[in-house]
Amino acid sequence: VQLVESGGGLVQAGGSLRLSCAASGNTAMITTMDWYRQAPVKQRELVGRSWTSGGSGDYADSVKGRFTISKDNAKNVLYLQMNKLRPEDTAVYYCHAVERIDVVAYDYWGQGTQVTVSS
């Protein structure tokens, strides 16, 4: 499984961005796809999750009501719509997928895309 993020950039506070994560390869056994982010000198944190079975959730408290995860299953693309962006949202955003084959879980990460929110 390969994950490629796109859509990052520089935006003013209050603005919006939409990130995309294209999954390719053997994606049939992916069970969840998530967005994580990591700001400088901070730990990587879960932004939100999408389940292959349907639905999204597990949003970080700091993004609830502002960020929305969606997925185009036909294209195997995961989206992160970010509205009302704040300077504290500045981070590298990573796409993550979990593939489950029998009892073994495999983790895949994208290369990350930088989001910078100016005040």
N, C-alpha and C positions, 0 to 999 in steps of 0.2 A: 504494500500500500504506500502510495506517495501522496503527500499533502502539500499544496502550494497555496499560500495566502497572497492576497492582493488587496489594494484599496486603502492602504494606510497613507498618511500624509500629515500636513500641517493645517490646523483649523483654529479659528478663534473660539473662545469660550462662548457657549450657547449654540454653536453650530452643530452640524451632523456629518457623519461619515458612515459608509457601509463597507464592511470588510467581507471578502469572499474567501472561501477555502475550497479548492477543487481537489477532490479525491480521485485517484486513478489506481490502476492495478487491480488486484483481486479484492474488490470491495464487498463481496457478497456476505462475508462473515463479520462485517463491522456491526457492533451493537450500539455504540454511543459515539458521538462526535461532540467535542467541547471547544469552547474558547477559554484560554487562559491569558493572563497578562503578567508582565514583570516590569516593575518600575526600578530605576536605579537604586541600589542598596536595599531593595526589598525582595521578599520571597515571591516566587511565582504563585499567583492565586487564580482560583477558578472564577471565571466570569459568568458562565452559564453552560448548560448542557442540552443536547438534543438526543432523543432516543430514536433508533431506527424503527422501533415499533410505533412511534408516533409521539408527538408532543415535545415540549421543551420546558426547562425549569432549572431549579437549583441556582438561580441567579444570586450573585453576591448582593448583599444588602445595599452596598454603595451604588449599584447600577439598576436596582429594581425601579420600574416605572420609566426608565430612560433608555435602556438597551433591550433589544428583542432579537432572539435567535430564531432563524427559520431555515428550512432545508428544502432544496429541490431534489427530490429523490431520483427523478428521471435523469438529472444531470450530475448527480452526486456532488452537489455544491452546497456548502454550509455558509450561511450568511450571519453577520452580526450588524444589525442596524443600531447605530449609536446616535442618540439625540441628546440635546441639552448638554453637550460635552463641557467638562470642567477641566481646569489645569491638572487636577489630581488624577484625571484619566490618562495622562501622558504615560506611555509604557510601550514596550514591545508586546504585541498581541500574537499569541500562538494558537494554531489549530492543533487539536489532539484527537486521536481516534483510538478506540479499543476494538480489537478483533478477537473474537473468541472461537477457538477451534477445539472441540471437545472440552476438556477442563483447563485448557491453557489459554491465558490471555496475553495478547501482544499489544504493546503500546507503540504508537506512531506519532511523530511530531512534525509539524511544518517548520520552515526556517524562520518564521516570524516576520511581522511587518510593523514598522514603527508608526505610532500615532503620537503626535505632539499637539497639545492644546495650549494656545497662548492666551494670556489673560488680557 
